[in-house]
Amino acid sequence: MNSRDGAASGAGLDALARFVRHRAAVGGAVLIAVLACVAVLAPMLTPQSPEAQDLVNRLQPPTHGHWLGTDGHGRDVLTRLLYGARVSLLVGLAAASLAVTLGVLVGAVAGYWGGRVDLVLMRFTDVFMTIPVLFLILLVVAAYGASLTNTIAVLGAVYWPGVARLVRGQMLTLRARDFVVAAKALGAGDARVVSRHLLPNAAGVIAVQVTLSVATAILAESALSFLGLGVPPPTPSWGNMLTEGRLHLLGAWWIATFPGFAILVSVLAFNLTGDGIRDALDPRFGARTGSSAS
């Protein structure tokens, strides 16, 4: 291992240690791990189908047979909640990945090359940001229908401009640093400078943006499904479970309460984890460890 690899390894261990000291972030990471396990192991955690109806036992409160009660079609709320975690997390992760990938690509190119390239890409980004989100969603739903894939594509298309602006700002700051000038002097090409020097130094901003984008996408998917523009029933998602619960809010509170709580917990977990990653990758974090981690 050369000195550069050793320094990188040491910096990584230091960042991990700072993250572990951030109690709220560790709690958020644990919650994310639990949600991921629930989503993956949903078929093993419940013997029932999320679409199985039992009209005789519809709108039953939480009991031993149905721990979180049943909905208006007699479907087990706990089962639908577990399977809904699959859909909501999949949409959140896939939409965030798409938005961050597009945003990093556009922002890195615009910030590093600057000039006319920056002008054209940023004006394109500005135009895209002026498109009303609801109008774009209605357009896609009207043309292609409501589906899981369309929901992911729309959310990814909506949120990439914000990521592009953040990454561009980082590139503009970093491209004038001494290590970039030295890399160019040693003959490194533009692609190598961006991929090996600039993007790793912008990893903190990108990592935080990933976690925040997942949280935002989960909220957006829930809102779209609640309005009937997202994941169509009978596929369970936390959003369309809220739609079902709205119809029985006074007489069957459990139908909307539990998916609403699941949305709250998942969004909070990703936000806390994002804060912890930001602080762990910030070299000035050590000066305020006591106030942040407590």
C-alpha positions as CSV (number, residue, x, y, z in Angstrom):
1,M,0.0,0.0,0.0
2,N,1.5,3.4,-1.0
3,S,1.3,6.5,1.1
4,R,-1.6,7.9,-0.9
5,D,-3.7,4.8,-0.3
6,G,-2.7,4.8,3.3
7,A,-3.8,8.5,3.7
8,A,-7.1,7.7,2.0
9,S,-7.7,4.7,4.2
10,G,-6.9,6.8,7.3
11,A,-9.3,9.6,6.2
12,G,-12.0,7.0,5.6
13,L,-11.5,5.5,9.1
14,D,-11.6,9.0,10.6
15,A,-14.9,9.8,8.8
16,L,-16.4,6.5,10.0
17,A,-15.4,7.3,13.6
18,R,-17.0,10.7,13.4
19,F,-20.2,9.1,11.9
20,V,-20.3,6.6,14.7
21,R,-20.1,9.4,17.3
22,H,-23.1,11.1,15.7
23,R,-25.8,9.3,17.7
24,A,-28.8,10.6,15.7
25,A,-27.1,9.5,12.4
26,V,-26.4,6.0,13.7
27,G,-30.0,5.7,14.8
28,G,-31.1,6.8,11.3
29,A,-28.8,4.3,9.7
30,V,-30.2,1.5,11.9
31,L,-33.7,2.5,11.0
32,I,-32.8,2.3,7.3
33,A,-31.3,-1.1,7.8
34,V,-34.5,-2.3,9.5
35,L,-36.7,-0.9,6.8
36,A,-34.5,-2.6,4.1
37,C,-34.7,-5.9,5.9
38,V,-38.5,-5.6,6.3
39,A,-38.8,-4.8,2.6
40,V,-36.6,-7.7,1.5
41,L,-38.1,-10.3,4.0
42,A,-41.7,-9.2,3.6
43,P,-42.9,-12.6,2.2
44,M,-41.2,-14.4,5.1
45,L,-42.6,-12.1,7.8
46,T,-46.2,-12.6,6.9
47,P,-48.0,-15.6,5.5
48,Q,-50.8,-13.5,4.0
49,S,-51.0,-11.9,0.5
50,P,-51.2,-8.1,0.4
51,E,-54.1,-8.4,-2.1
52,A,-56.1,-11.1,-0.3
53,Q,-59.6,-9.8,0.7
54,D,-61.8,-11.0,3.5
55,L,-65.0,-8.9,3.3
56,V,-66.4,-10.6,6.4
57,N,-63.7,-9.1,8.6
58,R,-63.4,-5.7,6.9
59,L,-62.6,-2.7,9.0
60,Q,-61.5,-4.8,12.0
61,P,-59.4,-3.0,14.6
62,P,-56.0,-4.3,15.6
63,T,-56.4,-7.8,17.1
64,H,-54.3,-10.9,17.6
65,G,-55.3,-12.2,14.1
66,H,-54.6,-8.9,12.5
67,W,-52.1,-7.0,14.5
68,L,-52.7,-3.7,12.7
69,G,-56.3,-4.3,11.7
70,T,-57.9,-4.7,8.3
71,D,-58.9,-2.1,5.7
72,G,-62.1,-1.5,3.8
73,H,-61.6,-4.6,1.7
74,G,-60.7,-6.9,4.6
75,R,-57.0,-6.9,3.6
76,D,-54.4,-7.2,6.4
77,V,-52.9,-3.7,7.1
78,L,-49.6,-5.1,8.5
79,T,-49.1,-7.3,5.4
80,R,-49.8,-4.3,3.1
81,L,-47.5,-2.1,5.2
82,L,-44.6,-4.6,4.8
83,Y,-45.1,-5.0,1.1
84,G,-45.6,-1.3,0.7
85,A,-42.1,-0.7,2.2
86,R,-40.8,-2.5,-0.9
87,V,-42.5,-0.2,-3.3
88,S,-41.8,3.0,-1.4
89,L,-38.1,2.3,-0.8
90,L,-37.7,1.1,-4.4
91,V,-39.2,4.3,-5.7
92,G,-37.2,6.4,-3.3
93,L,-33.8,4.7,-4.1
94,A,-34.4,4.4,-7.9
95,A,-35.7,8.0,-8.3
96,A,-32.9,9.4,-6.2
97,S,-30.2,7.4,-8.1
98,L,-31.6,8.7,-11.4
99,A,-31.7,12.3,-10.2
100,V,-28.3,12.2,-8.6
101,T,-26.7,10.5,-11.7
102,L,-28.1,13.1,-14.1
103,G,-27.4,15.9,-11.7
104,V,-23.8,14.9,-11.1
105,L,-23.2,14.4,-14.8
106,V,-24.6,17.8,-15.8
107,G,-23.1,19.7,-12.8
108,A,-19.6,18.2,-13.2
109,V,-19.4,19.0,-16.9
110,A,-20.8,22.5,-16.5
111,G,-18.6,23.4,-13.5
112,Y,-15.4,21.9,-14.8
113,W,-15.5,23.1,-18.4
114,G,-17.2,26.4,-17.7
115,G,-17.6,29.0,-20.5
116,R,-20.2,28.3,-23.1
117,V,-20.7,24.7,-21.9
118,D,-21.6,26.0,-18.5
119,L,-23.9,28.7,-19.9
120,V,-25.8,26.2,-22.1
121,L,-26.2,23.5,-19.5
122,M,-27.2,25.9,-16.7
123,R,-29.8,27.6,-18.9
124,F,-31.2,24.2,-19.8
125,T,-31.3,23.4,-16.1
126,D,-33.1,26.7,-15.4
127,V,-35.7,26.0,-18.1
128,F,-36.3,22.5,-16.7
129,M,-36.7,23.9,-13.2
130,T,-39.5,26.3,-14.4
131,I,-41.7,23.4,-15.5
132,P,-44.5,22.9,-13.0
133,V,-44.0,19.5,-11.3
134,L,-47.7,18.7,-11.2
135,F,-48.1,19.6,-14.9
136,L,-45.2,17.3,-15.8
137,I,-46.7,14.4,-13.8
138,L,-50.1,14.9,-15.3
139,L,-48.6,14.9,-18.8
140,V,-46.7,11.6,-18.2
141,V,-49.7,9.9,-16.6
142,A,-52.0,11.1,-19.4
143,A,-49.6,9.8,-22.1
144,Y,-48.3,6.6,-20.5
145,G,-50.6,5.9,-17.5
146,A,-49.8,5.6,-13.8
147,S,-47.2,2.9,-13.1
148,L,-44.2,2.2,-10.9
149,T,-41.7,2.9,-13.7
150,N,-43.3,6.1,-14.7
151,T,-43.3,7.3,-11.1
152,I,-39.6,6.7,-10.8
153,A,-38.9,8.4,-14.2
154,V,-40.9,11.5,-13.3
155,L,-39.4,11.9,-9.9
156,G,-35.9,11.4,-11.2
157,A,-36.6,14.0,-13.9
158,V,-38.0,16.5,-11.5
159,Y,-35.2,16.5,-8.9
160,W,-32.0,16.3,-11.0
161,P,-31.7,20.1,-11.6
162,G,-31.1,20.8,-7.9
163,V,-28.4,18.2,-7.7
164,A,-26.8,19.7,-10.9
165,R,-26.6,23.1,-9.3
166,L,-25.0,21.8,-6.1
167,V,-22.4,19.8,-8.0
168,R,-21.6,22.6,-10.3
169,G,-20.9,24.9,-7.4
170,Q,-18.5,22.3,-5.9
171,M,-16.7,21.9,-9.3
172,L,-16.3,25.7,-9.6
173,T,-14.7,25.8,-6.1
174,L,-12.5,22.8,-6.5
175,R,-11.2,23.2,-10.1
176,A,-8.9,26.1,-9.0
177,R,-7.3,24.2,-6.2
178,D,-3.6,23.4,-6.2
179,F,-4.1,19.6,-6.4
180,V,-6.1,20.0,-9.7
181,V,-3.4,22.3,-11.1
182,A,-0.7,19.8,-10.1
183,A,-2.7,16.9,-11.7
184,K,-2.9,18.8,-15.0
185,A,0.8,19.6,-14.9
186,L,1.5,15.9,-14.6
187,G,-0.4,15.3,-17.7
188,A,-3.8,14.1,-16.3
189,G,-6.6,14.4,-18.8
190,D,-9.9,16.1,-18.1
191,A,-11.8,12.9,-17.5
192,R,-9.2,11.7,-15.0
193,V,-9.1,15.0,-13.2
194,V,-12.9,15.0,-12.8
195,S,-13.3,11.3,-11.9
196,R,-10.2,10.9,-9.7
197,H,-9.7,14.3,-8.1
198,L,-12.9,16.5,-8.3
199,L,-15.7,14.1,-7.7
200,P,-14.1,12.3,-4.7
201,N,-13.6,15.7,-3.1
202,A,-17.3,16.5,-3.7
203,A,-18.4,13.1,-2.3
204,G,-19.7,14.6,0.9
205,V,-22.2,16.9,-0.9
206,I,-23.2,14.1,-3.3
207,A,-23.7,11.6,-0.5
208,V,-25.8,14.0,1.5
209,Q,-27.8,14.8,-1.6
210,V,-28.5,11.0,-2.2
211,T,-30.0,10.5,1.3
212,L,-32.0,13.7,1.1
213,S,-33.2,12.8,-2.4
214,V,-34.4,9.4,-1.2
215,A,-36.4,11.0,1.6
216,T,-37.9,13.5,-0.8
217,A,-38.7,10.8,-3.4
218,I,-40.5,8.7,-0.7
219,L,-42.6,11.7,0.3
220,A,-43.3,12.6,-3.4
221,E,-44.3,9.0,-4.2
222,S,-46.7,8.9,-1.3
223,A,-48.3,12.2,-2.4
224,L,-48.6,11.0,-6.0
225,S,-50.1,7.7,-5.0
226,F,-52.5,9.5,-2.6
227,L,-53.7,11.6,-5.5
228,G,-54.0,8.5,-7.7
229,L,-51.1,9.6,-10.0
230,G,-48.4,7.2,-8.6
231,V,-48.4,3.5,-8.0
232,P,-51.8,2.2,-9.0
233,P,-53.8,-0.2,-6.7
234,P,-54.0,-3.1,-5.8
235,T,-50.2,-2.9,-5.6
236,P,-49.6,-1.7,-2.0
237,S,-47.7,1.5,-1.4
238,W,-47.8,3.7,1.7
239,G,-49.3,6.5,-0.4
240,N,-52.3,4.6,-1.8
241,M,-52.8,3.1,1.7
242,L,-53.3,6.6,2.9
243,T,-55.9,7.1,0.2
244,E,-57.8,4.1,1.5
245,G,-57.5,5.3,5.1
246,R,-58.8,8.8,4.1
247,L,-62.2,7.2,3.4
248,H,-62.4,5.7,6.9
249,L,-60.4,8.2,8.9
250,L,-62.9,8.6,11.8
251,G,-64.2,5.0,12.0
252,A,-61.0,3.1,11.2
253,W,-58.0,5.3,12.2
254,W,-55.5,2.5,11.9
255,I,-55.7,2.3,8.1
256,A,-54.1,5.7,7.6
257,T,-52.1,6.0,10.9
258,F,-49.7,3.2,10.4
259,P,-48.6,4.0,6.8
260,G,-48.4,7.6,7.8
261,F,-46.1,6.7,10.6
262,A,-44.0,4.5,8.3
263,I,-43.5,7.5,6.0
264,L,-42.5,9.7,8.9
265,V,-40.0,7.2,10.2
266,S,-38.4,6.5,6.8
267,V,-38.0,10.1,5.9
268,L,-36.6,11.0,9.3
269,A,-34.1,8.1,9.1
270,F,-32.8,9.2,5.7
271,N,-32.5,12.9,6.8
272,L,-30.7,12.0,10.0
273,T,-28.3,9.7,8.1
274,G,-27.6,12.5,5.6
275,D,-26.8,14.9,8.4
276,G,-24.4,12.4,9.9
277,I,-22.6,11.8,6.6
278,R,-22.3,15.5,6.0
279,D,-20.7,16.0,9.4
280,A,-18.5,13.0,9.1
281,L,-17.0,14.1,5.8
282,D,-16.6,17.7,7.0
283,P,-13.0,18.1,8.2
284,R,-14.1,20.9,10.6
285,F,-16.5,18.4,12.3
286,G,-14.0,17.6,15.1
287,A,-14.3,21.1,16.5
288,R,-18.0,20.7,17.2
289,T,-18.3,16.9,17.9
290,G,-19.7,17.5,21.3
291,S,-22.6,19.7,20.2
292,S,-23.5,17.7,17.1
293,A,-23.3,14.2,18.4
294,S,-25.3,14.8,21.6
